[in-house]
Amino acid sequence: QVQLVESGGGLVQAGGSLRLTCAATGNVFRVNVLYWYRQAPGKQRELVASLTNRGTTDYIDSVKGRFNVSKDNAKNTLYLQMNCLILEYTDVYYCQAIVGLSREQYWGQGTQVTVSS
């Protein structure tokens, strides 16, 4: 199993930055890919960014050039650097790990990001 704990969310003014953190424990060596998702109230969870165990990253178009996903293997921690934030980025952000050949899914509890004008 893998346990994920997000942190780093908060209230930030439009144009500002935040760095979200997702700390992983457990069988982290079996993680294949890590994702960041976001979810607004009443809406489906939306994939934002991904990072494979080979270091390949991908982003949805609306955050390209604003967000950067990275990880610190020594700390088993995933990051999402969010810059030039806009009001529409107000959501709860979740990290997800896909683990092992069976592609088990693990989620963190989420961290709230609120962008104010």
C-alpha positions as YAML, in Angstrom:
chain: A
units: angstrom
residues:
- id: 1
  name: GLN
  ca: [0.00, 0.00, 0.00]
- id: 2
  name: VAL
  ca: [0.89, 3.64, -0.44]
- id: 3
  name: GLN
  ca: [-0.27, 6.49, 1.76]
- id: 4
  name: LEU
  ca: [-0.41, 10.02, 0.38]
- id: 5
  name: VAL
  ca: [-0.74, 13.26, 2.32]
- id: 6
  name: GLU
  ca: [-1.13, 16.59, 0.53]
- id: 7
  name: SER
  ca: [-0.30, 19.97, 1.98]
- id: 8
  name: GLY
  ca: [0.53, 23.47, 0.85]
- id: 9
  name: GLY
  ca: [-2.88, 24.70, -0.16]
- id: 10
  name: GLY
  ca: [-4.27, 27.98, 1.03]
- id: 11
  name: LEU
  ca: [-5.58, 31.38, 0.06]
- id: 12
  name: VAL
  ca: [-3.61, 33.29, -2.52]
- id: 13
  name: GLN
  ca: [-4.27, 36.35, -4.63]
- id: 14
  name: ALA
  ca: [-4.64, 36.06, -8.36]
- id: 15
  name: GLY
  ca: [-1.24, 36.18, -9.99]
- id: 16
  name: GLY
  ca: [0.42, 34.60, -7.00]
- id: 17
  name: SER
  ca: [2.03, 31.21, -6.52]
- id: 18
  name: LEU
  ca: [1.65, 28.15, -4.36]
- id: 19
  name: ARG
  ca: [3.56, 24.92, -4.09]
- id: 20
  name: LEU
  ca: [1.58, 21.85, -3.22]
- id: 21
  name: THR
  ca: [3.26, 18.89, -1.60]
- id: 22
  name: CYS
  ca: [2.27, 15.22, -1.63]
- id: 23
  name: ALA
  ca: [4.24, 13.09, 0.81]
- id: 24
  name: ALA
  ca: [4.20, 9.37, 0.08]
- id: 25
  name: THR
  ca: [4.88, 6.49, 2.47]
- id: 26
  name: GLY
  ca: [4.60, 2.74, 2.12]
- id: 27
  name: ASN
  ca: [5.56, 0.80, -1.00]
- id: 28
  name: VAL
  ca: [6.69, 3.89, -2.87]
- id: 29
  name: PHE
  ca: [9.21, 1.92, -4.91]
- id: 30
  name: ARG
  ca: [6.26, 0.28, -6.71]
- id: 31
  name: VAL
  ca: [4.76, 3.57, -7.89]
- id: 32
  name: ASN
  ca: [4.48, 3.75, -11.67]
- id: 33
  name: VAL
  ca: [3.03, 7.19, -12.13]
- id: 34
  name: LEU
  ca: [1.87, 10.08, -9.98]
- id: 35
  name: TYR
  ca: [-0.94, 12.46, -10.81]
- id: 36
  name: TRP
  ca: [-2.31, 15.74, -9.60]
- id: 37
  name: TYR
  ca: [-6.06, 16.20, -9.92]
- id: 38
  name: ARG
  ca: [-8.38, 19.01, -8.97]
- id: 39
  name: GLN
  ca: [-12.07, 19.07, -8.16]
- id: 40
  name: ALA
  ca: [-14.58, 21.84, -7.76]
- id: 41
  name: PRO
  ca: [-17.77, 21.36, -5.75]
- id: 42
  name: GLY
  ca: [-20.33, 19.40, -7.73]
- id: 43
  name: LYS
  ca: [-17.91, 18.65, -10.55]
- id: 44
  name: GLN
  ca: [-15.90, 15.63, -11.57]
- id: 45
  name: ARG
  ca: [-12.30, 15.33, -10.56]
- id: 46
  name: GLU
  ca: [-10.06, 16.62, -13.34]
- id: 47
  name: LEU
  ca: [-6.57, 15.46, -14.19]
- id: 48
  name: VAL
  ca: [-4.09, 18.34, -14.06]
- id: 49
  name: ALA
  ca: [-0.60, 16.89, -14.35]
- id: 50
  name: SER
  ca: [1.29, 13.63, -14.38]
- id: 51
  name: LEU
  ca: [4.79, 12.43, -13.63]
- id: 52
  name: THR
  ca: [5.97, 8.93, -14.53]
- id: 53
  name: ASN
  ca: [8.66, 6.98, -12.73]
- id: 54
  name: ARG
  ca: [10.90, 7.76, -15.71]
- id: 55
  name: GLY
  ca: [10.47, 11.47, -15.15]
- id: 56
  name: THR
  ca: [8.11, 12.19, -18.02]
- id: 57
  name: THR
  ca: [5.65, 14.97, -17.27]
- id: 58
  name: ASP
  ca: [2.42, 16.02, -18.88]
- id: 59
  name: TYR
  ca: [-0.11, 18.78, -18.24]
- id: 60
  name: ILE
  ca: [-3.56, 19.78, -19.35]
- id: 61
  name: ASP
  ca: [-3.48, 22.69, -21.77]
- id: 62
  name: SER
  ca: [-4.99, 25.19, -19.37]
- id: 63
  name: VAL
  ca: [-2.07, 24.94, -16.93]
- id: 64
  name: LYS
  ca: [0.84, 24.55, -19.33]
- id: 65
  name: GLY
  ca: [3.42, 27.21, -18.65]
- id: 66
  name: ARG
  ca: [1.90, 27.93, -15.21]
- id: 67
  name: PHE
  ca: [2.28, 24.60, -13.36]
- id: 68
  name: ASN
  ca: [5.31, 22.40, -12.88]
- id: 69
  name: VAL
  ca: [5.23, 18.91, -11.41]
- id: 70
  name: SER
  ca: [8.35, 17.41, -9.86]
- id: 71
  name: LYS
  ca: [9.42, 14.97, -7.19]
- id: 72
  name: ASP
  ca: [12.15, 14.48, -4.67]
- id: 73
  name: ASN
  ca: [12.91, 10.77, -4.62]
- id: 74
  name: ALA
  ca: [14.98, 11.02, -1.47]
- id: 75
  name: LYS
  ca: [12.00, 12.48, 0.37]
- id: 76
  name: ASN
  ca: [9.33, 10.44, -1.46]
- id: 77
  name: THR
  ca: [7.56, 13.70, -2.12]
- id: 78
  name: LEU
  ca: [5.68, 14.97, -5.13]
- id: 79
  name: TYR
  ca: [5.30, 18.70, -5.78]
- id: 80
  name: LEU
  ca: [3.06, 20.89, -7.86]
- id: 81
  name: GLN
  ca: [4.41, 24.39, -8.33]
- id: 82
  name: MET
  ca: [1.56, 26.64, -9.40]
- id: 83
  name: ASN
  ca: [2.35, 30.10, -10.76]
- id: 84
  name: CYS
  ca: [0.31, 32.95, -12.17]
- id: 85
  name: LEU
  ca: [-2.76, 31.64, -10.43]
- id: 86
  name: ILE
  ca: [-6.18, 32.64, -11.68]
- id: 87
  name: LEU
  ca: [-9.59, 32.50, -10.02]
- id: 88
  name: GLU
  ca: [-10.53, 29.41, -12.01]
- id: 89
  name: TYR
  ca: [-7.82, 27.40, -10.27]
- id: 90
  name: THR
  ca: [-9.79, 27.47, -7.03]
- id: 91
  name: ASP
  ca: [-10.35, 23.79, -6.28]
- id: 92
  name: VAL
  ca: [-9.41, 20.97, -3.99]
- id: 93
  name: TYR
  ca: [-6.21, 19.40, -5.31]
- id: 94
  name: TYR
  ca: [-5.48, 15.71, -4.90]
- id: 95
  name: CYS
  ca: [-2.50, 13.54, -5.64]
- id: 96
  name: GLN
  ca: [-2.89, 10.00, -6.87]
- id: 97
  name: ALA
  ca: [-0.42, 7.15, -7.14]
- id: 98
  name: ILE
  ca: [-0.71, 4.24, -9.56]
- id: 99
  name: VAL
  ca: [1.11, 1.29, -8.08]
- id: 100
  name: GLY
  ca: [2.41, -2.04, -9.32]
- id: 101
  name: LEU
  ca: [1.43, -4.30, -12.19]
- id: 102
  name: SER
  ca: [-2.17, -4.33, -11.01]
- id: 103
  name: ARG
  ca: [-2.22, -0.53, -11.19]
- id: 104
  name: GLU
  ca: [-3.70, -0.03, -7.77]
- id: 105
  name: GLN
  ca: [-4.89, 3.50, -7.15]
- id: 106
  name: TYR
  ca: [-4.20, 5.50, -4.01]
- id: 107
  name: TRP
  ca: [-5.43, 9.00, -3.21]
- id: 108
  name: GLY
  ca: [-4.53, 11.65, -0.75]
- id: 109
  name: GLN
  ca: [-7.12, 13.57, 1.25]
- id: 110
  name: GLY
  ca: [-6.81, 16.73, -0.83]
- id: 111
  name: THR
  ca: [-5.73, 20.27, -0.13]
- id: 112
  name: GLN
  ca: [-7.84, 23.35, -0.77]
- id: 113
  name: VAL
  ca: [-6.52, 26.07, -3.05]
- id: 114
  name: THR
  ca: [-8.46, 29.32, -3.12]
- id: 115
  name: VAL
  ca: [-7.49, 32.11, -5.49]
- id: 116
  name: SER
  ca: [-8.93, 35.52, -4.67]
- id: 117
  name: SER
  ca: [-9.21, 38.62, -6.80]
...
